């Protein structure tokens, strides 16, 4: 029963990922995540320098 539910959720995730890729075809998610990480690192560095 749990294995069947897990397989069903996995298929839903695959379907949603494909849908998201189609909707966001002009959006580079990895590039956006790198930019966000860089921004968070800069903010963390500023907070460390204040202390």
PyMOL Python script that loads the backbone (N, CA, C, O; Angstrom):
from pymol import cmd

cmd.read_pdbstr("""\
ATOM      1  N   UNK A   1       0.827  -1.191   0.000  1.00  0.00           N
ATOM      2  CA  UNK A   1       0.000   0.000   0.000  1.00  0.00           C
ATOM      3  C   UNK A   1       0.876   1.261   0.000  1.00  0.00           C
ATOM      4  O   UNK A   1       0.639   2.171  -0.795  1.00  0.00           O
ATOM      5  N   UNK A   2       1.877   1.327   0.875  1.00  0.00           N
ATOM      6  CA  UNK A   2       2.759   2.495   0.915  1.00  0.00           C
ATOM      7  C   UNK A   2       3.575   2.609  -0.364  1.00  0.00           C
ATOM      8  O   UNK A   2       3.805   3.707  -0.871  1.00  0.00           O
ATOM      9  N   UNK A   3       4.007   1.468  -0.876  1.00  0.00           N
ATOM     10  CA  UNK A   3       4.803   1.486  -2.105  1.00  0.00           C
ATOM     11  C   UNK A   3       3.977   2.021  -3.276  1.00  0.00           C
ATOM     12  O   UNK A   3       4.491   2.769  -4.108  1.00  0.00           O
ATOM     13  N   UNK A   4       2.720   1.646  -3.342  1.00  0.00           N
ATOM     14  CA  UNK A   4       1.839   2.137  -4.402  1.00  0.00           C
ATOM     15  C   UNK A   4       1.631   3.643  -4.272  1.00  0.00           C
ATOM     16  O   UNK A   4       1.648   4.359  -5.274  1.00  0.00           O
ATOM     17  N   UNK A   5       1.436   4.129  -3.050  1.00  0.00           N
ATOM     18  CA  UNK A   5       1.264   5.564  -2.819  1.00  0.00           C
ATOM     19  C   UNK A   5       2.534   6.320  -3.188  1.00  0.00           C
ATOM     20  O   UNK A   5       2.472   7.405  -3.765  1.00  0.00           O
ATOM     21  N   UNK A   6       3.690   5.741  -2.853  1.00  0.00           N
ATOM     22  CA  UNK A   6       4.970   6.362  -3.190  1.00  0.00           C
ATOM     23  C   UNK A   6       5.148   6.451  -4.704  1.00  0.00           C
ATOM     24  O   UNK A   6       5.574   7.484  -5.220  1.00  0.00           O
ATOM     25  N   UNK A   7       4.826   5.381  -5.412  1.00  0.00           N
ATOM     26  CA  UNK A   7       4.929   5.384  -6.875  1.00  0.00           C
ATOM     27  C   UNK A   7       3.989   6.416  -7.486  1.00  0.00           C
ATOM     28  O   UNK A   7       4.350   7.097  -8.446  1.00  0.00           O
ATOM     29  N   UNK A   8       2.788   6.533  -6.933  1.00  0.00           N
ATOM     30  CA  UNK A   8       1.824   7.505  -7.433  1.00  0.00           C
ATOM     31  C   UNK A   8       2.347   8.928  -7.226  1.00  0.00           C
ATOM     32  O   UNK A   8       2.252   9.760  -8.128  1.00  0.00           O
ATOM     33  N   UNK A   9       2.891   9.207  -6.059  1.00  0.00           N
ATOM     34  CA  UNK A   9       3.440  10.541  -5.783  1.00  0.00           C
ATOM     35  C   UNK A   9       4.629  10.833  -6.690  1.00  0.00           C
ATOM     36  O   UNK A   9       4.788  11.958  -7.164  1.00  0.00           O
ATOM     37  N   UNK A  10       5.463   9.824  -6.934  1.00  0.00           N
ATOM     38  CA  UNK A  10       6.604   9.993  -7.822  1.00  0.00           C
ATOM     39  C   UNK A  10       6.137  10.366  -9.229  1.00  0.00           C
ATOM     40  O   UNK A  10       6.725  11.241  -9.865  1.00  0.00           O
ATOM     41  N   UNK A  11       5.103   9.719  -9.710  1.00  0.00           N
ATOM     42  CA  UNK A  11       4.560  10.044 -11.030  1.00  0.00           C
ATOM     43  C   UNK A  11       3.980  11.456 -11.053  1.00  0.00           C
ATOM     44  O   UNK A  11       4.135  12.178 -12.038  1.00  0.00           O
ATOM     45  N   UNK A  12       3.315  11.848  -9.975  1.00  0.00           N
ATOM     46  CA  UNK A  12       2.782  13.210  -9.890  1.00  0.00           C
ATOM     47  C   UNK A  12       3.912  14.235  -9.937  1.00  0.00           C
ATOM     48  O   UNK A  12       3.801  15.257 -10.614  1.00  0.00           O
ATOM     49  N   UNK A  13       4.991  13.961  -9.219  1.00  0.00           N
ATOM     50  CA  UNK A  13       6.139  14.874  -9.206  1.00  0.00           C
ATOM     51  C   UNK A  13       6.742  14.972 -10.597  1.00  0.00           C
ATOM     52  O   UNK A  13       7.054  16.069 -11.059  1.00  0.00           O
ATOM     53  N   UNK A  14       6.913  13.835 -11.275  1.00  0.00           N
ATOM     54  CA  UNK A  14       7.456  13.846 -12.638  1.00  0.00           C
ATOM     55  C   UNK A  14       6.570  14.674 -13.563  1.00  0.00           C
ATOM     56  O   UNK A  14       7.067  15.460 -14.369  1.00  0.00           O
ATOM     57  N   UNK A  15       5.261  14.493 -13.443  1.00  0.00           N
ATOM     58  CA  UNK A  15       4.313  15.232 -14.283  1.00  0.00           C
ATOM     59  C   UNK A  15       4.397  16.729 -13.995  1.00  0.00           C
ATOM     60  O   UNK A  15       4.418  17.539 -14.922  1.00  0.00           O
ATOM     61  N   UNK A  16       4.445  17.096 -12.725  1.00  0.00           N
ATOM     62  CA  UNK A  16       4.522  18.515 -12.351  1.00  0.00           C
ATOM     63  C   UNK A  16       5.841  19.136 -12.803  1.00  0.00           C
ATOM     64  O   UNK A  16       5.868  20.295 -13.217  1.00  0.00           O
ATOM     65  N   UNK A  17       6.932  18.379 -12.727  1.00  0.00           N
ATOM     66  CA  UNK A  17       8.227  18.891 -13.196  1.00  0.00           C
ATOM     67  C   UNK A  17       8.188  19.156 -14.695  1.00  0.00           C
ATOM     68  O   UNK A  17       8.686  20.182 -15.160  1.00  0.00           O
ATOM     69  N   UNK A  18       7.606  18.245 -15.444  1.00  0.00           N
ATOM     70  CA  UNK A  18       7.491  18.439 -16.889  1.00  0.00           C
ATOM     71  C   UNK A  18       6.618  19.650 -17.193  1.00  0.00           C
ATOM     72  O   UNK A  18       6.927  20.433 -18.091  1.00  0.00           O
ATOM     73  N   UNK A  19       5.535  19.803 -16.452  1.00  0.00           N
ATOM     74  CA  UNK A  19       4.644  20.949 -16.631  1.00  0.00           C
ATOM     75  C   UNK A  19       5.369  22.253 -16.295  1.00  0.00           C
ATOM     76  O   UNK A  19       5.237  23.242 -17.017  1.00  0.00           O
ATOM     77  N   UNK A  20       6.119  22.255 -15.223  1.00  0.00           N
ATOM     78  CA  UNK A  20       6.868  23.441 -14.816  1.00  0.00           C
ATOM     79  C   UNK A  20       7.921  23.807 -15.857  1.00  0.00           C
ATOM     80  O   UNK A  20       8.109  24.984 -16.167  1.00  0.00           O
ATOM     81  N   UNK A  21       8.608  22.801 -16.395  1.00  0.00           N
ATOM     82  CA  UNK A  21       9.599  23.056 -17.450  1.00  0.00           C
ATOM     83  C   UNK A  21       8.943  23.686 -18.669  1.00  0.00           C
ATOM     84  O   UNK A  21       9.509  24.590 -19.285  1.00  0.00           O
ATOM     85  N   UNK A  22       7.751  23.212 -19.018  1.00  0.00           N
ATOM     86  CA  UNK A  22       7.038  23.751 -20.175  1.00  0.00           C
ATOM     87  C   UNK A  22       6.617  25.192 -19.916  1.00  0.00           C
ATOM     88  O   UNK A  22       6.782  26.048 -20.785  1.00  0.00           O
ATOM     89  N   UNK A  23       6.080  25.469 -18.742  1.00  0.00           N
ATOM     90  CA  UNK A  23       5.610  26.813 -18.402  1.00  0.00           C
ATOM     91  C   UNK A  23       6.777  27.792 -18.322  1.00  0.00           C
ATOM     92  O   UNK A  23       6.666  28.931 -18.774  1.00  0.00           O
ATOM     93  N   UNK A  24       7.877  27.357 -17.757  1.00  0.00           N
ATOM     94  CA  UNK A  24       9.030  28.238 -17.510  1.00  0.00           C
ATOM     95  C   UNK A  24      10.146  27.992 -18.510  1.00  0.00           C
ATOM     96  O   UNK A  24      11.319  28.015 -18.138  1.00  0.00           O
ATOM     97  N   UNK A  25       9.810  27.761 -19.753  1.00  0.00           N
ATOM     98  CA  UNK A  25      10.835  27.402 -20.735  1.00  0.00           C
ATOM     99  C   UNK A  25      11.887  28.489 -20.911  1.00  0.00           C
ATOM    100  O   UNK A  25      13.032  28.168 -21.230  1.00  0.00           O
ATOM    101  N   UNK A  26      11.548  29.765 -20.716  1.00  0.00           N
ATOM    102  CA  UNK A  26      12.516  30.840 -20.870  1.00  0.00           C
ATOM    103  C   UNK A  26      13.205  31.212 -19.573  1.00  0.00           C
ATOM    104  O   UNK A  26      13.959  32.184 -19.530  1.00  0.00           O
ATOM    105  N   UNK A  27      12.962  30.465 -18.530  1.00  0.00           N
ATOM    106  CA  UNK A  27      13.474  30.777 -17.197  1.00  0.00           C
ATOM    107  C   UNK A  27      14.539  29.753 -16.826  1.00  0.00           C
ATOM    108  O   UNK A  27      14.250  28.557 -16.782  1.00  0.00           O
ATOM    109  N   UNK A  28      15.753  30.194 -16.561  1.00  0.00           N
ATOM    110  CA  UNK A  28      16.838  29.290 -16.196  1.00  0.00           C
ATOM    111  C   UNK A  28      16.871  29.170 -14.673  1.00  0.00           C
ATOM    112  O   UNK A  28      17.427  30.026 -13.984  1.00  0.00           O
ATOM    113  N   UNK A  29      16.279  28.117 -14.168  1.00  0.00           N
ATOM    114  CA  UNK A  29      16.148  27.931 -12.724  1.00  0.00           C
ATOM    115  C   UNK A  29      17.510  27.827 -12.039  1.00  0.00           C
ATOM    116  O   UNK A  29      17.715  28.411 -10.975  1.00  0.00           O
ATOM    117  N   UNK A  30      18.434  27.093 -12.639  1.00  0.00           N
ATOM    118  CA  UNK A  30      19.758  26.942 -12.024  1.00  0.00           C
ATOM    119  C   UNK A  30      20.452  28.295 -11.904  1.00  0.00           C
ATOM    120  O   UNK A  30      21.053  28.597 -10.873  1.00  0.00           O
ATOM    121  N   UNK A  31      20.370  29.100 -12.945  1.00  0.00           N
ATOM    122  CA  UNK A  31      21.000  30.421 -12.916  1.00  0.00           C
ATOM    123  C   UNK A  31      20.368  31.294 -11.835  1.00  0.00           C
ATOM    124  O   UNK A  31      21.072  32.018 -11.130  1.00  0.00           O
ATOM    125  N   UNK A  32      19.064  31.230 -11.704  1.00  0.00           N
ATOM    126  CA  UNK A  32      18.375  32.008 -10.677  1.00  0.00           C
ATOM    127  C   UNK A  32      18.774  31.544  -9.280  1.00  0.00           C
ATOM    128  O   UNK A  32      18.948  32.364  -8.378  1.00  0.00           O
ATOM    129  N   UNK A  33      18.918  30.236  -9.099  1.00  0.00           N
ATOM    130  CA  UNK A  33      19.323  29.716  -7.793  1.00  0.00           C
ATOM    131  C   UNK A  33      20.743  30.148  -7.450  1.00  0.00           C
ATOM    132  O   UNK A  33      21.022  30.504  -6.305  1.00  0.00           O
ATOM    133  N   UNK A  34      21.648  30.121  -8.435  1.00  0.00           N
ATOM    134  CA  UNK A  34      23.017  30.591  -8.189  1.00  0.00           C
ATOM    135  C   UNK A  34      23.019  32.059  -7.790  1.00  0.00           C
ATOM    136  O   UNK A  34      23.751  32.458  -6.884  1.00  0.00           O
ATOM    137  N   UNK A  35      22.198  32.868  -8.466  1.00  0.00           N
ATOM    138  CA  UNK A  35      22.124  34.292  -8.130  1.00  0.00           C
ATOM    139  C   UNK A  35      21.600  34.472  -6.705  1.00  0.00           C
ATOM    140  O   UNK A  35      22.107  35.307  -5.956  1.00  0.00           O
ATOM    141  N   UNK A  36      20.591  33.692  -6.333  1.00  0.00           N
ATOM    142  CA  UNK A  36      20.038  33.775  -4.984  1.00  0.00           C
ATOM    143  C   UNK A  36      21.076  33.354  -3.941  1.00  0.00           C
ATOM    144  O   UNK A  36      21.204  33.989  -2.894  1.00  0.00           O
ATOM    145  N   UNK A  37      21.812  32.286  -4.231  1.00  0.00           N
ATOM    146  CA  UNK A  37      22.850  31.825  -3.307  1.00  0.00           C
ATOM    147  C   UNK A  37      23.918  32.895  -3.128  1.00  0.00           C
ATOM    148  O   UNK A  37      24.358  33.158  -2.009  1.00  0.00           O
ATOM    149  N   UNK A  38      24.338  33.518  -4.239  1.00  0.00           N
ATOM    150  CA  UNK A  38      25.338  34.590  -4.147  1.00  0.00           C
ATOM    151  C   UNK A  38      24.827  35.745  -3.301  1.00  0.00           C
ATOM    152  O   UNK A  38      25.571  36.312  -2.501  1.00  0.00           O
ATOM    153  N   UNK A  39      23.569  36.089  -3.476  1.00  0.00           N
ATOM    154  CA  UNK A  39      22.970  37.180  -2.704  1.00  0.00           C
ATOM    155  C   UNK A  39      22.937  36.825  -1.213  1.00  0.00           C
ATOM    156  O   UNK A  39      23.253  37.660  -0.366  1.00  0.00           O
ATOM    157  N   UNK A  40      22.559  35.597  -0.901  1.00  0.00           N
ATOM    158  CA  UNK A  40      22.516  35.163   0.498  1.00  0.00           C
ATOM    159  C   UNK A  40      23.911  35.134   1.116  1.00  0.00           C
ATOM    160  O   UNK A  40      24.082  35.485   2.283  1.00  0.00           O
ATOM    161  N   UNK A  41      24.913  34.715   0.331  1.00  0.00           N
ATOM    162  CA  UNK A  41      26.288  34.718   0.834  1.00  0.00           C
ATOM    163  C   UNK A  41      26.741  36.138   1.152  1.00  0.00           C
ATOM    164  O   UNK A  41      27.380  36.376   2.176  1.00  0.00           O
ATOM    165  N   UNK A  42      26.406  37.085   0.267  1.00  0.00           N
ATOM    166  CA  UNK A  42      26.795  38.479   0.494  1.00  0.00           C
ATOM    167  C   UNK A  42      26.127  39.018   1.751  1.00  0.00           C
ATOM    168  O   UNK A  42      26.767  39.716   2.538  1.00  0.00           O
ATOM    169  N   UNK A  43      24.854  38.706   1.950  1.00  0.00           N
ATOM    170  CA  UNK A  43      24.147  39.161   3.143  1.00  0.00           C
ATOM    171  C   UNK A  43      24.737  38.525   4.402  1.00  0.00           C
ATOM    172  O   UNK A  43      24.855  39.185   5.434  1.00  0.00           O
ATOM    173  N   UNK A  44      25.105  37.254   4.320  1.00  0.00           N
ATOM    174  CA  UNK A  44      25.714  36.575   5.469  1.00  0.00           C
ATOM    175  C   UNK A  44      27.058  37.211   5.808  1.00  0.00           C
ATOM    176  O   UNK A  44      27.392  37.378   6.981  1.00  0.00           O
ATOM    177  N   UNK A  45      27.824  37.565   4.782  1.00  0.00           N
ATOM    178  CA  UNK A  45      29.123  38.207   5.004  1.00  0.00           C
ATOM    179  C   UNK A  45      28.934  39.562   5.681  1.00  0.00           C
ATOM    180  O   UNK A  45      29.694  39.920   6.580  1.00  0.00           O
ATOM    181  N   UNK A  46      27.918  40.316   5.250  1.00  0.00           N
ATOM    182  CA  UNK A  46      27.642  41.614   5.874  1.00  0.00           C
ATOM    183  C   UNK A  46      27.273  41.435   7.340  1.00  0.00           C
ATOM    184  O   UNK A  46      27.717  42.205   8.191  1.00  0.00           O
ATOM    185  N   UNK A  47      26.467  40.429   7.637  1.00  0.00           N
ATOM    186  CA  UNK A  47      26.063  40.181   9.022  1.00  0.00           C
ATOM    187  C   UNK A  47      27.258  39.782   9.879  1.00  0.00           C
ATOM    188  O   UNK A  47      27.348  40.178  11.041  1.00  0.00           O
ATOM    189  N   UNK A  48      28.167  39.009   9.318  1.00  0.00           N
ATOM    190  CA  UNK A  48      29.362  38.617  10.067  1.00  0.00           C
ATOM    191  C   UNK A  48      30.243  39.826  10.350  1.00  0.00           C
ATOM    192  O   UNK A  48      30.835  39.929  11.424  1.00  0.00           O
ATOM    193  N   UNK A  49      30.331  40.743   9.387  1.00  0.00           N
ATOM    194  CA  UNK A  49      31.174  41.926   9.556  1.00  0.00           C
ATOM    195  C   UNK A  49      30.605  42.891  10.589  1.00  0.00           C
ATOM    196  O   UNK A  49      31.360  43.628  11.225  1.00  0.00           O
ATOM    197  N   UNK A  50      29.295  42.898  10.765  1.00  0.00           N
ATOM    198  CA  UNK A  50      28.661  43.766  11.758  1.00  0.00           C
ATOM    199  C   UNK A  50      29.012  43.294  13.160  1.00  0.00           C
ATOM    200  O   UNK A  50      29.241  44.108  14.055  1.00  0.00           O
ATOM    201  N   UNK A  51      29.054  41.987  13.352  1.00  0.00           N
ATOM    202  CA  UNK A  51      29.353  41.413  14.675  1.00  0.00           C
ATOM    203  C   UNK A  51      30.792  41.590  14.930  1.00  0.00           C
ATOM    204  O   UNK A  51      31.286  41.187  15.983  1.00  0.00           O
TER     205      UNK A  51
END
""", "prot")
cmd.dss("prot")
cmd.show_as("cartoon", "prot")
cmd.util.cbc("prot")
cmd.orient("prot")
